[in-house]
Amino acid sequence: MIADLCLFFLLLLQLALAQRHDDDLMSFVTLPGVRALKFDITHHDRDLASPGYWFVAPYGMIDPEASTRKYLQYQVGPYIYDQDGVLIWAGSPMFGNRNVFDFKVINNIDGRPHLSLIAQRTSDGGVPGGGIILNQHYEPEAIVPKLDDTWEFNVHEFKVLDGGRSALACVYQSKVLDLADVGRPGEQRLFLTGGFAELGLPTGIPLFEWDSADHLGIHETDRFHTWEEPMGDWGYDSVHMNSVDKNADGNYIISMRFTDTIYMISGVDGHVMWRLGGRESNFMQDFVFSKQHDVKFVESNGTHHIISFLNNASDEITTNEEVSSAMFVLLDTTAYPMTATLIARYRRPDGQLSRLRGNVQLLPNGNVFVGWSERGYQSEFSPDGRILMTARFASDRFSTYRAYKSEFTGRPRTPPDIVASVYGTDDSDLTTIFHVSWNGATDVARWYFYAQGYDGGAPVLVGNVTKKDFETMYVGHGFLDWVSVAAIGHDGNVMGTSAVHRTRTPDDWKAAGYVGSSKGPSPTNPSSVSLMASGDAEVVTALYQAYEVVRGLGRLLILILILSSLIGVTLGAYWVLFRRRRRQAQIYRHVPSGESVPMVEASLHTHAED
């Protein structure tokens, strides 16, 4: 037992010195190209939190980054995490480190879970980007291209409507507009207009299009003054369209950040039915908002609407309130004048401002999930406003435009990934270390590990362990080769199996400290290997998880801790042996009876000889 512990700690030392580590990123043996972001999480009331996973799409720069010949590990793109920050799916390799936006679950197509997202164009324009729908196997079912008269698929919105026959997307276009609306008739300048389109699926053919240039005046913006000269590579961005939704009556609700206004648009002819907020609001309001994002219908019956949106209350230039908040508002369009009443407000827990981006999501149990965008900051509230959870990326180098929480079942068609390596100095202490993961599988309960005695031999079960993280480690006795793994679901059935892989061996056994044959050891017959008890396997896994935690403290501290542990093991072994010898010489004392008979003293060693 002591020798096994010493070997295990030496293996941890070797891994700690060999692996590159960043405090804010995860690394995996089975997915060496992926560096997933870590979360810093605070659970205030875990029991009241809604079930589900987190769906985020971290990026470093919101514009496409220039391509490079340098090797880059996968960091940006779509990711799924559980509520403890454990990675479930890394989608960055699928999209080649391209920026991804509006990554979420959709359950309104055919009763089966799907995912939707926007893949941004590449920096050279070689790949224009588009709206993408994935099935629960992470396979594309629809790729919606950009419109012909635009340069990219806009990154703000891709909302699949009920039935999956169409989707909504924001549309930006460069158009020359006359400045007569702002008192400069006859002058024409290039503007970046904002609008939206309802696109047929899967073709992407426009079913309805709307553009601000046809319905809004330049004077509505708070970004342009009559004495200024409009500028911008693609035109002056005067409205900045950032979200769109549709109700059962066929009308659309949209958000324009640079006009501080939410608009209702007729689905018949595109005219503006009313404005909420901004310079020309049609409502009596008992609240204020500005620079808003992500307006959505919560309920709508034609005359009364409940909407949600993020009140950023600030942007890169202006600050209108002290803190950003998620808002739920009741609109009564039958009253005269029409009224807008604040139903609920959920303030950003850290008291700060989200100057850009963000979203609000009403969860099935009534909780509210808010993505505050910068550094992936997100929070969950109970219906009465209690903070249940806050989390953010451990890195300050990344943000996510929106963050969502949803239940989801992921079943990748690709097999689990397994990597096995053998360590040891002679045939008596060989140990095989397994690492296994299954990128995107949501409901694996246990891993069963197998080995074969020879190529094509029958798989032999050599151990099993509970899945507790994205990547699970298992320690097997002996040199186990031709290895494979089976994923076991919570119902006890096999969900999937890996291919058979050869175990990695040192390039030079002698240099690795092996004292046996120069050719190295031969694989162990797995039938002769005793299964590690389930409890022991869990202990080994826990030790490795503890190693992952302490590894972040720095290599020097790790070395000190491991050396201290080795010293502790050695001292413990010495103490056990010392106590055993002392006990052998200890005098046995017979407990006196009630008759006060004198105690009989005798040496245990003497009795053993009698």
C-alpha positions as CSV (number, residue, x, y, z in Angstrom):
1,M,0.0,0.0,0.0
2,I,2.8,2.4,0.9
3,A,4.7,1.6,-2.3
4,D,1.5,2.2,-4.3
5,L,1.0,5.6,-2.6
6,C,4.6,6.6,-3.3
7,L,4.2,5.6,-6.9
8,F,1.0,7.6,-7.2
9,F,2.5,10.7,-5.8
10,L,5.5,10.4,-8.0
11,L,3.2,10.2,-11.0
12,L,1.4,13.4,-9.9
13,L,4.7,15.1,-9.5
14,Q,5.7,14.1,-13.1
15,L,2.3,15.4,-14.4
16,A,2.6,18.6,-12.5
17,L,6.0,19.4,-13.9
18,A,5.1,18.3,-17.4
19,Q,1.8,19.9,-18.0
20,R,1.3,23.6,-19.0
21,H,-1.3,25.2,-16.8
22,D,-3.2,28.5,-16.7
23,D,-5.3,29.4,-13.7
24,D,-8.2,30.5,-15.9
25,L,-8.3,27.7,-18.5
26,M,-8.8,24.0,-18.3
27,S,-6.7,21.4,-20.2
28,F,-7.4,17.8,-21.0
29,V,-5.4,14.7,-21.9
30,T,-8.2,13.4,-24.1
31,L,-8.8,16.8,-25.9
32,P,-5.3,18.3,-25.9
33,G,-6.2,21.0,-28.4
34,V,-9.0,22.5,-26.2
35,R,-8.4,25.1,-23.5
36,A,-11.9,25.7,-22.0
37,L,-12.6,28.6,-19.7
38,K,-13.1,28.1,-16.0
39,F,-15.9,29.7,-14.1
40,D,-15.8,31.4,-10.7
41,I,-19.2,30.5,-9.2
42,T,-21.1,31.5,-6.0
43,H,-24.3,29.5,-5.2
44,H,-26.5,31.5,-2.8
45,D,-29.4,29.0,-2.8
46,R,-28.7,25.9,-4.8
47,D,-32.0,24.3,-4.0
48,L,-34.1,27.0,-5.6
49,A,-32.0,27.1,-8.8
50,S,-33.7,25.9,-12.0
51,P,-32.3,22.7,-13.5
52,G,-30.3,23.0,-16.6
53,Y,-26.9,23.7,-18.3
54,W,-25.2,26.9,-19.2
55,F,-24.8,27.8,-22.8
56,V,-22.1,30.4,-23.5
57,A,-19.9,31.4,-26.5
58,P,-16.7,33.1,-25.3
59,Y,-14.8,35.4,-27.6
60,G,-11.7,37.5,-27.1
61,M,-12.5,40.2,-29.8
62,I,-16.0,40.8,-31.1
63,D,-14.6,41.3,-34.6
64,P,-13.2,38.3,-36.5
65,E,-9.5,37.8,-35.6
66,A,-7.0,37.6,-38.4
67,S,-5.9,34.2,-39.4
68,T,-2.4,33.1,-38.5
69,R,0.0,30.2,-39.2
70,K,0.8,29.8,-35.6
71,Y,-0.7,26.9,-33.7
72,L,-3.6,28.0,-31.6
73,Q,-5.5,25.9,-29.1
74,Y,-9.3,26.0,-29.2
75,Q,-10.7,28.6,-26.8
76,V,-13.5,30.6,-28.5
77,G,-16.8,29.3,-29.7
78,P,-19.8,27.5,-28.3
79,Y,-19.5,25.7,-24.9
80,I,-21.9,23.9,-22.5
81,Y,-21.3,23.7,-18.8
82,D,-23.2,22.3,-15.8
83,Q,-24.1,24.5,-12.8
84,D,-20.8,23.7,-11.1
85,G,-18.8,24.9,-14.1
86,V,-18.0,21.4,-15.3
87,L,-17.5,21.3,-19.0
88,I,-20.1,19.3,-21.0
89,W,-19.3,20.2,-24.6
90,A,-16.5,22.1,-26.2
91,G,-17.7,23.2,-29.7
92,S,-14.7,25.3,-30.5
93,P,-13.0,22.6,-32.7
94,M,-16.1,22.3,-34.7
95,F,-16.0,25.9,-35.7
96,G,-12.3,26.3,-35.9
97,N,-11.9,29.0,-33.2
98,R,-14.4,31.3,-35.0
99,N,-16.5,33.6,-32.9
100,V,-20.0,32.3,-32.2
101,F,-23.0,34.2,-30.9
102,D,-26.5,33.6,-29.6
103,F,-25.8,29.9,-28.7
104,K,-28.9,28.4,-27.1
105,V,-31.3,25.4,-26.9
106,I,-34.4,25.4,-29.1
107,N,-37.2,22.9,-28.4
108,N,-39.8,24.1,-30.9
109,I,-38.9,22.2,-34.1
110,D,-40.0,18.6,-33.9
111,G,-40.2,17.8,-30.2
112,R,-36.5,16.8,-30.0
113,P,-33.8,19.1,-28.6
114,H,-31.8,21.3,-30.9
115,L,-29.2,24.0,-30.7
116,S,-29.0,27.2,-32.6
117,L,-26.1,29.7,-33.0
118,I,-24.6,32.3,-35.3
119,A,-21.1,31.4,-36.7
120,Q,-19.3,34.7,-37.5
121,R,-17.6,35.3,-40.8
122,T,-13.9,34.8,-41.1
123,S,-11.6,37.9,-41.1
124,D,-10.8,37.5,-44.8
125,G,-14.5,37.0,-45.8
126,G,-13.7,33.6,-47.2
127,V,-16.4,32.1,-45.0
128,P,-19.4,34.5,-44.7
129,G,-20.9,33.0,-41.6
130,G,-24.5,32.1,-41.0
131,G,-27.3,30.9,-38.7
132,I,-26.8,27.2,-37.8
133,I,-29.2,24.6,-36.3
134,L,-27.6,21.5,-34.7
135,N,-29.4,18.4,-33.6
136,Q,-28.8,16.7,-30.2
137,H,-25.9,14.8,-31.8
138,Y,-24.2,18.1,-32.6
139,E,-24.7,17.7,-36.3
140,P,-25.8,20.5,-38.6
141,E,-29.4,20.2,-39.7
142,A,-29.6,23.7,-41.3
143,I,-27.1,26.4,-42.3
144,V,-28.8,29.7,-43.2
145,P,-26.6,32.0,-45.3
146,K,-26.5,35.7,-45.2
147,L,-28.7,37.8,-47.5
148,D,-27.4,38.5,-50.9
149,D,-27.2,42.3,-50.4
150,T,-25.3,42.1,-47.1
151,W,-21.7,41.4,-46.3
152,E,-22.2,39.1,-43.3
153,F,-24.8,37.3,-41.3
154,N,-25.4,39.7,-38.4
155,V,-24.3,38.5,-35.0
156,H,-27.1,39.9,-32.9
157,E,-30.0,37.5,-33.4
158,F,-30.9,34.1,-34.7
159,K,-34.3,33.1,-33.4
160,V,-36.0,30.0,-34.7
161,L,-39.8,30.4,-34.6
162,D,-42.3,27.7,-33.6
163,G,-42.4,24.8,-35.9
164,G,-39.0,25.4,-37.3
165,R,-40.2,26.7,-40.6
166,S,-38.7,30.2,-40.3
167,A,-36.2,32.2,-38.2
168,L,-35.6,35.8,-37.4
169,A,-32.3,37.6,-37.9
170,C,-31.0,41.2,-37.7
171,V,-29.9,42.8,-40.9
172,Y,-27.4,45.7,-41.3
173,Q,-27.0,47.4,-44.7
174,S,-25.0,50.3,-46.0
175,K,-27.2,53.0,-47.6
176,V,-26.9,56.6,-48.7
177,L,-29.4,58.7,-46.9
178,D,-30.4,62.4,-47.3
179,L,-29.8,64.6,-44.2
180,A,-33.0,66.7,-44.7
181,D,-34.5,65.0,-41.6
182,V,-31.8,66.8,-39.5
183,G,-32.0,70.1,-41.3
184,R,-29.4,69.5,-44.0
185,P,-31.4,69.0,-47.2
186,G,-29.5,68.0,-50.3
187,E,-26.6,66.5,-48.3
188,Q,-26.2,62.8,-48.6
189,R,-24.1,60.5,-46.5
190,L,-23.5,56.8,-46.1
191,F,-25.4,55.3,-43.1
192,L,-25.4,51.8,-41.6
193,T,-29.1,51.0,-41.3
194,G,-30.7,48.5,-39.0
195,G,-33.5,46.0,-39.8
196,F,-34.5,42.4,-39.7
197,A,-35.7,39.6,-41.8
198,E,-37.8,36.5,-41.3
199,L,-36.1,33.7,-43.2
200,G,-37.5,30.5,-44.5
201,L,-35.8,27.3,-43.2
202,P,-33.7,25.7,-44.3
203,T,-33.3,27.8,-47.5
204,G,-32.8,31.2,-45.9
205,I,-35.1,32.8,-48.5
206,P,-36.6,36.1,-47.0
207,L,-40.3,35.9,-46.1
208,F,-40.5,39.4,-44.7
209,E,-37.9,42.2,-44.6
210,W,-37.9,45.5,-42.8
211,D,-35.3,48.3,-42.7
212,S,-35.0,51.4,-40.6
213,A,-34.2,53.7,-43.5
214,D,-37.8,53.2,-44.8
215,H,-39.6,53.9,-41.5
216,L,-37.4,55.9,-39.1
217,G,-36.0,59.4,-39.2
218,I,-32.3,60.1,-38.5
219,H,-33.4,62.5,-35.8
220,E,-34.5,59.7,-33.5
221,T,-30.9,58.7,-32.8
222,D,-28.9,60.1,-29.9
223,R,-25.6,59.5,-31.7
224,F,-25.8,62.1,-34.4
225,H,-25.9,65.9,-34.2
226,T,-26.6,68.3,-37.0
227,W,-23.2,69.8,-36.9
228,E,-21.4,66.5,-37.1
229,E,-20.1,64.7,-40.1
230,P,-21.3,61.0,-40.3
231,M,-18.4,58.6,-40.4
232,G,-17.8,54.9,-40.4
233,D,-16.3,52.3,-42.7
234,W,-19.6,50.7,-43.5
235,G,-21.6,53.9,-42.9
236,Y,-22.7,55.8,-39.8
237,D,-24.4,53.5,-37.3
238,S,-27.3,55.6,-36.2
239,V,-29.8,53.0,-34.8
240,H,-27.9,49.8,-33.9
241,M,-30.5,47.2,-34.2
242,N,-29.9,44.4,-31.7
243,S,-32.9,42.1,-31.2
244,V,-36.2,41.0,-32.8
245,D,-39.1,38.8,-31.7
246,K,-42.5,37.9,-33.2
247,N,-45.9,37.3,-31.5
248,A,-48.8,35.1,-32.4
249,D,-50.6,38.0,-34.2
250,G,-47.7,38.1,-36.7
251,N,-46.2,41.5,-35.5
252,Y,-42.6,42.1,-34.6
253,I,-41.0,43.8,-31.6
254,I,-37.5,45.2,-32.1
255,S,-34.8,47.0,-30.1
256,M,-32.7,49.9,-31.3
257,R,-29.8,50.7,-28.9
258,F,-28.9,54.1,-30.3
259,T,-32.5,55.4,-30.2
260,D,-33.2,54.1,-26.7
261,T,-36.4,52.8,-28.2
262,I,-38.4,49.5,-28.5
263,Y,-40.6,49.4,-31.6
264,M,-43.7,47.3,-32.5
265,I,-43.7,46.6,-36.3
266,S,-46.7,45.6,-38.3
267,G,-46.3,42.2,-39.9
268,V,-48.6,43.3,-42.7
269,D,-47.0,46.4,-44.1
270,G,-44.0,47.1,-41.8
271,H,-45.3,50.4,-40.4
272,V,-44.4,51.4,-36.8
273,M,-47.4,50.6,-34.6
274,W,-45.9,52.2,-31.5
275,R,-42.7,53.3,-29.8
276,L,-41.7,52.6,-26.2
277,G,-39.0,54.9,-24.9
278,G,-36.7,57.3,-26.7
279,R,-37.6,60.7,-28.0
280,E,-41.1,59.8,-29.5
281,S,-42.5,57.3,-27.0
282,N,-46.2,56.6,-27.2
283,F,-46.5,55.4,-23.6
284,M,-46.9,56.8,-20.2
285,Q,-44.1,55.0,-18.3
286,D,-43.4,54.6,-14.6
287,F,-39.8,53.7,-15.3
288,V,-36.9,54.7,-17.5
289,F,-34.5,52.6,-19.6
290,S,-31.7,53.2,-22.2
291,K,-29.2,51.4,-24.4
292,Q,-31.4,48.2,-24.0
293,H,-30.8,44.7,-25.4
294,D,-32.7,41.5,-26.1
295,V,-36.4,42.6,-26.1
296,K,-38.7,39.5,-26.1
297,F,-42.4,38.8,-25.8
298,V,-43.2,37.0,-22.5
299,E,-47.0,37.1,-23.2
300,S,-49.0,38.9,-26.0
301,N,-52.7,38.8,-26.8
302,G,-52.9,41.7,-29.3
303,T,-53.8,44.5,-26.9
304,H,-51.7,43.7,-23.8
305,H,-48.1,42.6,-23.8
306,I,-45.6,41.5,-21.2
307,I,-42.1,42.0,-22.5
308,S,-38.6,41.5,-21.1
309,F,-35.4,43.2,-21.9
310,L,-32.0,44.2,-20.5
311,N,-31.8,47.8,-19.4
312,N,-28.1,48.4,-19.9
313,A,-28.6,52.1,-18.8
314,S,-25.2,52.9,-20.4
315,D,-22.9,52.4,-23.3
316,E,-19.4,53.3,-24.4
317,I,-20.1,57.0,-24.1
318,T,-23.1,57.6,-21.8
319,T,-24.1,56.6,-18.3
320,N,-27.8,57.1,-17.5
321,E,-28.2,55.1,-14.3
322,E,-25.9,53.6,-11.7
323,V,-26.6,49.9,-12.3
324,S,-27.9,47.8,-15.2
325,S,-31.0,45.6,-14.7
326,A,-33.3,43.1,-16.3
327,M,-36.8,44.4,-16.7
328,F,-40.3,42.9,-17.2
329,V,-42.9,45.4,-18.3
330,L,-46.7,45.3,-18.9
331,L,-47.9,47.2,-21.9
332,D,-51.6,48.2,-22.2
333,T,-52.3,49.5,-25.7
334,T,-56.1,49.9,-25.0
335,A,-55.6,52.8,-22.6
336,Y,-55.3,56.4,-23.7
337,P,-52.6,57.3,-23.5
338,M,-51.1,53.8,-23.7
339,T,-49.4,52.7,-20.4
340,A,-46.2,50.9,-19.7
341,T,-45.9,49.5,-16.1
342,L,-42.8,48.0,-14.6
343,I,-43.7,44.5,-13.2
344,A,-40.3,43.4,-12.0
345,R,-36.7,44.6,-12.0
346,Y,-33.6,42.4,-11.3
347,R,-30.5,44.6,-10.7
348,R,-27.0,43.4,-11.6
349,P,-25.8,41.8,-8.4
350,D,-22.4,43.4,-8.3
351,G,-23.9,46.9,-8.7
352,Q,-22.1,47.5,-12.0
353,L,-23.1,48.5,-15.5
354,S,-23.2,46.2,-18.6
355,R,-22.3,48.9,-21.1
356,L,-22.6,46.5,-24.1
357,R,-24.5,43.3,-24.9
358,G,-26.4,41.0,-22.6
359,N,-29.7,39.2,-22.4
360,V,-32.7,38.1,-20.1
361,Q,-34.3,34.7,-20.0
362,L,-37.4,33.6,-18.1
363,L,-36.9,30.0,-17.0
364,P,-39.7,27.4,-16.9
365,N,-39.9,27.5,-13.0
366,G,-40.3,31.3,-13.0
367,N,-36.7,32.0,-12.2
368,V,-34.9,34.7,-14.2
369,F,-31.5,34.1,-15.8
370,V,-29.5,37.1,-16.9
371,G,-26.3,37.2,-19.0
372,W,-24.5,40.5,-18.2
373,S,-21.9,39.7,-21.0
374,E,-18.6,41.1,-19.9
375,R,-16.3,38.3,-18.6
376,G,-19.3,36.0,-18.9
377,Y,-20.9,37.4,-15.8
378,Q,-24.3,35.8,-15.3
379,S,-26.8,35.4,-12.5
380,E,-30.0,33.6,-11.6
381,F,-32.8,35.1,-9.6
382,S,-35.9,33.7,-7.9
383,P,-39.2,35.2,-9.0
384,D,-39.2,37.5,-6.0
385,G,-35.7,38.8,-6.8
386,R,-33.5,36.8,-4.5
387,I,-30.0,36.1,-5.9
388,L,-29.6,32.3,-6.3
389,M,-26.3,32.2,-8.2
390,T,-23.6,34.4,-9.7
391,A,-20.8,33.3,-11.9
392,R,-18.2,34.7,-14.3
393,F,-15.3,33.5,-16.4
394,A,-12.1,33.2,-14.3
395,S,-10.4,35.0,-17.2
396,D,-10.8,38.7,-17.9
397,R,-9.7,38.1,-21.5
398,F,-13.1,36.8,-22.7
399,S,-16.7,37.7,-22.8
400,T,-19.9,36.2,-24.2
401,Y,-22.6,38.2,-26.0
402,R,-25.4,36.3,-24.4
403,A,-25.7,33.5,-21.9
404,Y,-28.6,31.0,-21.5
405,K,-29.7,28.2,-19.2
406,S,-31.7,25.2,-20.4
407,E,-32.2,21.5,-19.9
408,F,-30.7,19.5,-22.8
409,T,-29.8,16.0,-23.7
410,G,-26.7,15.7,-25.8
411,R,-25.9,12.4,-27.5
412,P,-22.8,12.6,-29.7
413,R,-22.4,10.0,-32.4
414,T,-18.6,10.2,-32.1
415,P,-17.2,7.6,-29.6
416,P,-15.7,8.4,-26.2
417,D,-12.1,9.5,-26.2
418,I,-9.6,7.5,-24.2
419,V,-5.9,7.8,-23.6
420,A,-3.9,5.3,-21.6
421,S,-0.2,5.5,-20.5
422,V,1.9,3.0,-18.6
423,Y,4.4,3.8,-15.9
424,G,6.7,1.8,-13.6
425,T,10.3,0.8,-12.9
426,D,9.9,-3.0,-13.0
427,D,7.3,-5.6,-13.7
428,S,6.1,-5.6,-10.1
429,D,5.0,-2.0,-10.0
430,L,3.6,-1.3,-13.5
431,T,0.6,1.0,-13.5
432,T,-1.7,2.1,-16.4
433,I,-3.3,5.5,-16.1
434,F,-6.5,5.9,-18.1
435,H,-8.1,9.3,-19.1
436,V,-11.5,9.3,-20.7
437,S,-14.1,11.8,-21.8
438,W,-17.0,12.0,-24.2
439,N,-17.4,15.5,-25.6
440,G,-21.1,16.5,-25.4
441,A,-22.6,13.5,-23.6
442,T,-24.8,14.9,-20.9
443,D,-25.9,11.8,-18.9
444,V,-23.0,9.5,-18.4
445,A,-23.0,8.0,-14.9
446,R,-20.0,5.6,-14.9
447,W,-17.1,4.5,-17.0
448,Y,-16.2,0.8,-17.5
449,F,-12.6,0.2,-18.5
450,Y,-11.5,-2.8,-20.6
451,A,-8.2,-4.3,-21.8
452,Q,-7.2,-7.2,-24.1
453,G,-4.4,-9.7,-23.8
454,Y,-3.5,-9.3,-27.4
455,D,-4.7,-7.6,-30.6
456,G,-8.2,-8.9,-31.4
457,G,-8.5,-10.6,-28.0
458,A,-11.7,-10.6,-25.9
459,P,-12.1,-7.4,-23.8
460,V,-11.7,-8.0,-20.1
461,L,-13.3,-5.6,-17.5
462,V,-10.4,-4.2,-15.5
463,G,-12.2,-1.5,-13.5
464,N,-15.0,1.1,-13.3
465,V,-15.4,4.5,-11.7
466,T,-18.1,7.2,-11.3
467,K,-18.0,10.1,-13.8
468,K,-17.6,13.3,-11.9
469,D,-15.9,15.7,-14.3
470,F,-15.5,16.3,-18.0
471,E,-12.4,14.1,-18.0
472,T,-12.2,11.1,-15.6
473,M,-9.0,9.3,-14.6
474,Y,-8.6,5.7,-13.6
475,V,-5.5,3.8,-12.3
476,G,-5.2,0.2,-13.4
477,H,-2.7,-2.4,-12.0
478,G,-0.2,-3.7,-14.5
479,F,0.6,-2.9,-18.1
480,L,-2.8,-3.0,-19.6
481,D,-2.9,-2.7,-23.4
482,W,-5.5,-2.7,-26.2
483,V,-7.8,-0.7,-24.0
484,S,-11.3,0.6,-24.5
485,V,-14.1,2.2,-22.4
486,A,-17.9,1.9,-22.1
487,A,-20.1,4.8,-21.0
488,I,-22.8,3.7,-18.7
489,G,-26.0,5.8,-18.3
490,H,-28.0,6.4,-15.1
491,D,-30.3,3.6,-16.1
492,G,-27.4,1.1,-16.1
493,N,-27.4,0.7,-19.9
494,V,-24.4,1.1,-22.2
495,M,-24.6,4.5,-24.0
496,G,-21.5,4.1,-26.1
497,T,-18.1,2.5,-26.4
498,S,-14.8,3.7,-27.6
499,A,-12.5,2.2,-30.2
500,V,-9.7,0.0,-29.0
501,H,-6.5,2.0,-28.4
502,R,-2.9,0.9,-27.7
503,T,-1.5,2.1,-24.4
504,R,1.2,4.8,-24.7
505,T,4.7,3.6,-23.6
506,P,7.9,5.5,-23.0
507,D,10.1,6.0,-26.1
508,D,13.0,4.8,-24.0
509,W,12.1,2.5,-21.1
510,K,15.6,2.7,-19.6
511,A,15.6,6.5,-19.6
512,A,12.2,6.3,-17.9
513,G,13.8,4.4,-15.0
514,Y,12.7,0.8,-16.0
515,V,15.2,-1.7,-14.7
516,G,13.9,-4.8,-16.6
517,S,14.5,-5.8,-20.2
518,S,15.8,-3.1,-22.5
519,K,12.9,-3.9,-24.7
520,G,10.5,-3.0,-21.9
521,P,7.8,-5.0,-20.3
522,S,5.2,-7.1,-22.1
523,P,1.5,-6.3,-21.6
524,T,-0.2,-7.9,-18.6
525,N,-2.8,-10.6,-19.2
526,P,-5.9,-8.6,-18.1
527,S,-7.6,-11.8,-16.9
528,S,-5.0,-12.0,-14.1
529,V,-5.6,-8.4,-12.9
530,S,-7.8,-8.2,-9.8
531,L,-10.5,-5.5,-10.1
532,M,-9.9,-2.4,-8.0
533,A,-12.7,-2.1,-5.5
534,S,-15.2,0.6,-6.4
535,G,-14.4,2.5,-3.2
536,D,-10.7,2.4,-4.0
537,A,-11.3,3.7,-7.5
538,E,-13.3,6.6,-6.2
539,V,-10.5,7.5,-3.8
540,V,-7.9,7.5,-6.6
541,T,-10.2,9.7,-8.6
542,A,-10.6,12.1,-5.7
543,L,-6.9,12.2,-5.3
544,Y,-6.5,13.2,-8.9
545,Q,-9.2,15.9,-8.6
546,A,-7.4,17.2,-5.5
547,Y,-4.2,17.3,-7.6
548,E,-6.0,19.3,-10.3
549,V,-7.0,21.9,-7.6
550,V,-3.6,22.2,-6.0
551,R,-1.9,22.3,-9.4
552,G,-3.3,25.8,-9.8
553,L,-1.3,27.0,-6.8
554,G,1.9,26.8,-8.7
555,R,4.6,24.2,-9.5
556,L,6.8,25.1,-6.6
557,L,4.0,24.8,-4.1
558,I,3.0,21.5,-5.7
559,L,6.5,20.2,-5.3
560,I,6.5,21.2,-1.6
561,L,3.1,19.6,-1.0
562,I,4.0,16.3,-2.8
563,L,7.4,16.1,-1.0
564,S,5.6,16.8,2.3
565,S,3.1,14.0,1.5
566,L,5.9,11.6,0.7
567,I,7.7,12.5,4.0
568,G,4.4,12.1,5.8
569,V,3.8,8.7,4.2
570,T,7.4,7.6,5.2
571,L,6.9,8.9,8.8
572,G,3.5,7.2,8.9
573,A,5.0,3.9,7.8
574,Y,7.8,4.2,10.4
575,W,5.3,5.1,13.1
576,V,3.2,2.0,12.2
577,L,6.2,-0.3,12.4
578,F,7.4,1.4,15.6
579,R,4.0,0.9,17.3
580,R,3.8,-2.7,16.1
581,R,7.1,-3.5,17.7
582,R,6.2,-1.6,20.9
583,R,2.9,-3.4,21.1
584,Q,4.6,-6.8,20.8
585,A,6.6,-6.0,23.9
586,Q,3.7,-4.3,25.7
587,I,2.5,-5.9,29.0
588,Y,-1.0,-7.3,28.9
589,R,-3.0,-6.2,32.0
590,H,-5.8,-8.4,33.1
591,V,-8.8,-6.4,34.4
592,P,-9.4,-7.2,38.1
593,S,-12.6,-8.9,39.1
594,G,-15.0,-7.6,41.7
595,E,-13.4,-9.9,44.3
596,S,-10.2,-7.8,44.2
597,V,-8.0,-10.6,43.0
598,P,-4.5,-9.2,42.3
599,M,-3.8,-8.4,38.6
600,V,-1.9,-11.0,36.6
601,E,0.8,-9.5,34.5
602,A,2.3,-11.5,31.6
603,S,4.1,-10.7,28.4
604,L,2.2,-11.3,25.2
605,H,5.4,-12.6,23.7
606,T,5.8,-15.1,26.6
607,H,2.2,-16.3,26.2
608,A,2.7,-16.8,22.6
609,E,5.6,-19.2,23.3
610,D,3.6,-21.2,25.9
